[in-house]
């Protein structure tokens, strides 16, 4: 074999070896970059899920506190009437709660996260935003109907409690509406009692799940339930 051919083969072999080494280095670098990208994506996904979880915690604090405060407003009215020695029908004692809380909605992504980590918690939390909305709506209905009744008849006020002297015709108009308002007061008490307990129970479970899933220690000081 001639020196020229040997030199050519050596040059070719070096080129092939260089290409192989270069390709291997490039492959390794791409693998490292891909691994780093996957790690970053995993981290990003975790942060997104964490944000959804903490958003739910905040909403559950609002729902639980709102329902608790609605119930407390009824008890406060009754306690004031008792201290002032005022007696009467429930609607005469329970004054409107103002302002009423704004609606709270769980997003599909938030509830999808709950379902992915705890099916039982999903079932417990699923209806709570609608339950919050419907309970607030009962208080709003009471406020409107009570205001309409008192505006129609007029009243002599003593603090926040009014008394009215009725004619026979006014009494016929008044009695079914008063009965409806009294029923609404009973419903407001029942719903705020039940809903407050359900909301705080779900809140406690949610904070435990979030703490476990994201290695956090969520602790909140909450007021004792009013019921």
C-alpha positions in Angstrom: 0.0 0.0 0.0 1.4 3.4 -0.9 2.2 6.1 1.5 -0.4 8.3 -0.2 -3.2 5.7 0.4 -2.1 5.1 4.0 -2.3 8.9 4.6 -5.7 9.1 3.0 -7.1 6.2 5.1 -5.6 7.8 8.3 -7.2 11.1 7.4 -10.6 9.4 6.6 -10.4 7.4 9.9 -9.7 10.5 11.9 -12.6 12.3 10.2 -14.9 9.4 11.0 -13.7 9.2 14.6 -14.1 13.0 14.9 -17.6 12.8 13.6 -18.5 9.9 15.9 -17.0 11.7 18.9 -18.7 14.9 17.9 -22.0 13.2 17.4 -21.7 11.4 20.8 -20.9 14.7 22.5 -23.8 16.3 20.8 -26.1 13.4 21.8 -25.0 13.6 25.4 -25.5 17.4 25.4 -29.0 17.0 23.9 -29.8 14.4 26.5 -28.7 16.6 29.3 -30.7 19.5 27.8 -33.8 17.3 27.5 -33.4 16.0 31.0 -33.1 19.6 32.3 -36.2 20.5 30.2 -38.2 17.6 31.7 -37.1 18.6 35.2 -38.1 22.2 34.5 -41.5 21.0 33.1 -42.1 18.9 36.1 -41.2 21.8 38.4 -43.5 24.1 36.4 -46.4 21.6 36.6 -45.9 21.3 40.3 -46.0 25.0 40.7 -49.2 25.2 38.7 -50.8 22.5 40.8 -49.6 24.2 43.9 -51.2 27.5 42.8 -54.5 25.8 42.1 -54.4 24.1 45.5 -53.6 27.4 47.4 -56.3 29.2 45.4 -58.8 26.6 46.7 -57.6 27.1 50.2 -58.3 30.8 50.0 -61.8 30.2 48.5 -62.6 27.7 51.2 -61.5 30.2 53.9 -64.0 32.7 52.3 -66.8 30.2 52.0 -66.4 28.9 55.6 -66.1 32.4 57.1 -69.0 33.8 55.0 -71.4 31.0 56.2 -70.2 31.3 59.7 -70.8 35.0 59.7 -74.2 34.7 58.2 -75.2 32.4 61.1 -73.6 34.7 63.6 -75.7 37.6 62.3 -78.9 35.8 63.2 -77.7 34.9 66.7 -76.5 38.5 67.2 -80.0 39.8 66.3 -81.6 37.4 68.7 -79.2 38.2 71.5 -79.8 42.0 71.1 -83.5 41.4 71.3 -83.1 39.3 74.4 -81.0 41.9 76.2 -83.4 44.7 75.2 -86.4 42.6 76.4 -87.9 42.7 72.9 -90.3 39.9 72.0 -92.0 39.2 68.7 -92.1 37.0 65.7 -88.7 35.8 64.3 -88.8 38.2 61.3 -89.4 41.1 63.7 -86.2 40.3 65.6 -83.9 39.1 62.9 -82.7 42.2 61.0 -81.2 42.0 57.5 -77.6 41.0 57.0 -75.7 43.6 55.0 -73.6 43.5 53.0 -74.0 40.0 51.8 -71.0 38.0 50.5 -70.2 37.9 46.8 -70.5 34.6 44.9 -67.5 32.2 45.0 -66.8 29.7 42.2 -64.4 26.8 42.0 -62.8 26.6 38.6 -62.7 23.3 36.6 -58.9 23.2 36.9 -59.1 23.6 40.7 -61.6 20.8 41.0 -59.6 18.6 38.6 -56.7 19.0 40.9 -58.8 17.9 43.9 -60.1 14.9 42.0 -56.5 13.9 41.1 -55.4 13.7 44.7 -58.5 12.8 46.7 -61.8 11.5 45.4 -63.6 11.7 48.7 -62.5 15.4 49.2 -63.7 16.1 45.7 -67.2 14.8 46.5 -67.3 16.8 49.7 -66.1 20.1 48.2 -67.8 19.8 44.8 -71.2 21.4 45.9 -69.8 23.9 48.4 -69.5 26.9 46.1 -73.1 26.4 44.9 -74.2 25.8 48.4 -72.6 29.1 49.5 -74.4 30.9 46.6 -77.8 29.4 47.4 -77.5 30.1 51.1 -76.6 33.7 50.5 -79.6 33.9 48.1 -81.9 32.9 50.9 -80.6 35.7 53.1 -81.0 38.1 50.1 -84.6 37.0 49.6 -85.3 37.5 53.3 -83.9 41.0 53.1 -86.0 41.9 50.1 -89.3 40.4 51.4 -88.9 41.9 54.9 -88.1 45.3 53.5 -91.2 45.1 51.2 -93.5 44.1 54.0 -92.3 46.9 56.4 -92.4 49.5 53.6 -95.9 48.5 52.8 -97.2 48.7 56.3 -94.9 51.2 57.9 -93.6 50.7 61.5 -92.8 52.5 64.7 -89.1 51.7 65.2 -87.4 50.9 68.4 -83.8 50.5 67.5 -83.8 48.0 64.7 -87.1 46.5 65.7 -90.4 47.9 64.4 -94.0 47.6 65.6 -97.1 48.2 63.5 -100.8 48.6 64.3 -102.9 46.8 61.6 -106.4 47.2 60.3 -108.4 44.0 59.6 -107.7 44.3 55.9 -104.0 44.9 56.5 -103.9 41.9 58.9 -105.3 39.6 56.2 -102.6 40.8 53.8 -99.9 40.7 56.5 -100.3 37.3 58.1 -99.3 35.0 55.2 -96.3 37.2 54.4 -95.2 37.2 58.0 -95.5 33.4 58.1 -93.3 33.2 55.0 -90.7 35.5 56.5 -90.7 33.4 59.7 -90.2 30.3 57.7 -87.3 31.9 55.9 -85.7 32.8 59.3 -85.9 29.1 60.3 -84.4 28.1 56.9 -81.6 30.6 57.3 -80.8 29.2 60.7 -80.8 25.6 59.5 -78.8 26.3 56.4 -76.2 28.4 58.1 -75.8 25.8 60.9 -75.4 22.9 58.5 -73.4 24.7 55.8 -70.9 26.1 58.3 -70.1 22.7 59.7 -69.7 21.1 56.3 -67.5 23.9 55.0 -65.2 23.9 58.0 -64.9 20.1 57.8 -64.0 20.2 54.1 -61.6 23.1 54.8 -59.7 21.1 57.4 -59.4 18.1 55.1 -58.2 20.3 52.2 -55.4 21.9 54.2 -54.3 18.5 55.3 -54.2 17.3 51.7 -52.4 20.4 50.5 -49.8 20.2 53.3 -49.1 16.6 52.4 -48.9 17.0 48.6 -46.6 20.0 48.7 -44.7 19.4 51.8 -46.2 22.4 53.5 -47.5 23.1 57.0 -50.7 25.0 56.6 -52.1 26.1 59.9 -54.9 28.6 60.3 -56.4 30.2 63.3 -60.1 30.2 62.8 -62.9 31.5 65.0 -64.9 28.7 66.7 -68.0 27.7 65.0 -71.0 29.8 66.2 -73.2 26.7 66.3 
